[in-house]
Amino acid sequence: MFRPLRMVVVSWALLCSLAHGAQPDLTKLTVGYSPISAATLPFFIAVEERLFQKHGLEVVPVFFGGSPLINAAIMAGEFPIGLTGGAGIISSQLAGSDLTVIGSYLQVLTIDGMARPGIKSIEDLRGKKVAVSRIGASTYFAGLSMLDSRGMKPTDVAFIQAGGVGESYAALVNGAVDGAMIGYPFSLKAKQAGYALLFRPPDTEYGLYPNATIAARESWLKDPRNRKIAVSFLRAMGEGLHLSKTDAVASKKALRRYTRVQDEATLQGTFEFFQPYFPASLRTIEKAMANAIKFLDHPKAKQLDAKQTFNNSFVEEALR
């Protein structure tokens, strides 16, 4: 009497086992990233929409407060792939590392220079404190660009390392600094709160810049198995990049979770602001890397060929 039921149970267990066995095993991949802002939106979307799982990866995101920390962690073997600023990668290369850029998802410097009410110009920041995520991060190079646009030197202000874009925003609001280099949605919040917008790089000659790149060690990439992982990662990132430009719902969902901004108008404004700046593909632009080299204070920087700083072959393979 009970035999048919037991047969059903056994058959169901067997089917579940076969179905589970038919699913490809996911490769676990820890990825260091920075910043917590809309500049990282393609990655946030790829995580939220399970695009990495689609391509066989189980990605574990780990936040670091600035590119130098991510680069050091990659070199230390803590994880193989990091989302970091292009200038930081070049600095690491000049110091002798084998880090290279294998993809770029934001090649416009979308980091605004904001200041407390009463400061009317960039020149008014002379002798004052300006918050950046970390020295060597993209926010720092945005600060250098802002000063350079007025013929000022890095020593004309005191750069304060806040640890992240959100922390820089908090330092500005709390009065700990006089200015801050921050990206959307935090710069939009600052503007709405009455803080002064002093510098917007996309509106200047400093706009083209490797703001957000994907990096890995050349020695790690030489292994065919690791190359396959990198290409799969880029395929998922490419899909996330596409949604960053086309899907407001997915973009705002990801921004809401990672930036903790809940205001619908701010989220929509952030999505619309970044739409034209996210590129059509993850290919790195040579000119953007060349622009980053200009601001590097290193004796070998002037002789460095920008073509040596990145490798687009991984993106080309991912697009096939």
C-alpha positions, 0 to 999 in steps of 0.5 A: 500500500505504501510502496507507490508513495515510496517510489514517488518519493525516491523518484522525486529525490532522484530527479532533484539530485539529477537536476542539481547535478545538471547545474554548473558549479559556480566559481567563488570570486571575491572582488574588492571595489570602490567607491560606494557611489553611482560610479560603481553602478554596473557592478552593483547591478550585476550583483543584484540581478545575479548576472555573475551567477548567469556566467558561472561566478559566485561573486563576493563584493568587499568594499575598500576605502580607495584604490590604493588599498584595493591594489595592495590587496590584489598584490597581496593575493587577497583576491584576484580582481578589483574595481579600482581607479586607473591612475592607481593602477598606473602608479602601481605599475610604475612601482614595479607591480604587474597589475593591468587594466582589463576593462573600464566602465567609467572613463569620465571623471564624474567627481564634483568639487563641492564646498561649504556655503561662503566659498565662492571659487576654487581659489577660495579653497587655498589653505583650507581642508578638502576631503578625498577618499584616499590619496591616490584614489580617483577622488584625489586626482579629481582634486588635483584636476580642480586645482590645476584648472586654476593654476594651483598646486596640490600643496595649496590645500590640505587633502584629508583622507576620509576613507570613502565618498560617503565619508567625505560627504559627511565630513563636509556636512559636519564642518570637518572640511571646507571642501570635498571631492564627491560623486553622485548621488552624494554631490547631488545631495550636497547641492540640494542642501546648499553647498557650492558646486565649484568644479565638474570635470566632465564640463572641462578638459579634464573629463576624459579619465579612467575613473573606474576600471577592472584590474588584475595581475598579469601573472594571474591572467596567464593561467588559461583557467583564470583567463576564463574567469576574467572573461566571464566576469567581464561578460557579466559586467558588460551586461550590468553596464548596459542596464546602467544605461537603459534600465532605471528600475534596476539602476535605482534598486541597486543604488538604493541598496548600496548607497542607502539613498532612498529619495526617489528624485535623487535616485532618478537624477543620479540615473539620468546624470550617469546615462551619457557617461557610461560607455557602450562597452568595457574597452579601455580608451588609450587617451583616458589612460594617457590623461591619468599619467599626466598627474602622476608624480613619478620620474618614469611617468613621462616615458610611460606609453599609455598602451602598456597600461591596459589590455583590451583582449579580455573585453574583445573575447567577452564580446564574442 
